[in-house]
Amino acid sequence: MSGRAAAPLLAALFYYVCADGSTFTAQFEPKADLMLVERGGVAHTLAHQMSADGARYADKRLEVWGKGRGARVTDLTTGAAVQCEER
């Protein structure tokens, strides 16, 4: 036994294209219930949030609410939202 903690297992990298032409990537860290997002050159670690339908993750600046291959991304600082699709 090496004494080192195992690195967390991340799911595959998902790539999204949004209606406004922007893109983002997402990976899930299932043991910690987190989504790791890179959007516009900025990394976000989003915590899982309660939702009645779909999967919702957020921090204080960004929310990603997905269902199926689609996701709505909302900038929580401005309220601007855009619909995106997994590619």
N, C-alpha and C positions, 0 to 999 in steps of 0.2 A: 504494500500500500504506500502510495507516494506522499500522503498527507496533504495534498492539494485538493481544494474544492473543485468539483467538476464545473466546467463552464455551462451557463444556462443554454438550453436547447432552444433555438429560434426556428420558427416555421419558415417556409419558403418566402422569398421576397415577392411581394405583389406590387405591380406597377399600374397606376391609374392615370387616365387622361380625362381632363375636365372640360366642360362646355366652353369655358373661357380660354382654352388653350394651355392652361397650366397643367402640371403633372405633379404627382407625388408617389412615393414608395411607402409601403407598410410591411412590417414584420410583427408577428405576435410572439410574446413571451408568455406561454400558457401557465406556467407555474406561478408567476407573479401577477397574472391577469392584466398584462400591459400590451399596448400597441406602440411600436417604435416607428415614428413617421419622419420622413424627410420631405419637406415642401419648401420650394423657393430657396434652397440652400440652408435652411434652418431645421435642426433636429428637434423633435418633440417626443417626450415620453408621456403617452396618454394612458390614464387609468380607466379601467372598465367602469361604466356607469349603468345604473338601472335604466331599463327601457322596456316598454310593453311589446315592442316589435323590433326585430333586427338587433344589431350589435352596435353599441354606442360607447365611444371612448373620448375622453376630454382631459385637458389641463386648463389652466386659467386663460390661455390664449386661443386654443384651437379645439374644435369638436369634429369628430368623424363619426357619422352615423351610417352604418352600412346594412344592406340587405341584399342577399344574392350577390350579383356582380356589380351592383351599383353602390355608391356612397355619396352622401351629401357632406361637404366640408364647409364649416362655418368658422370664420374669423371672429372669435368672441370679443375682440377689442373693438370691432367696427359693426358687427352684425351681418357683414357680407357673407352670402352663402353661394355655393356653386355645386352643381351636380356633376359627378364623375363616374366613369365606368372602368372596370378592371380590363386590362389588355393582356 
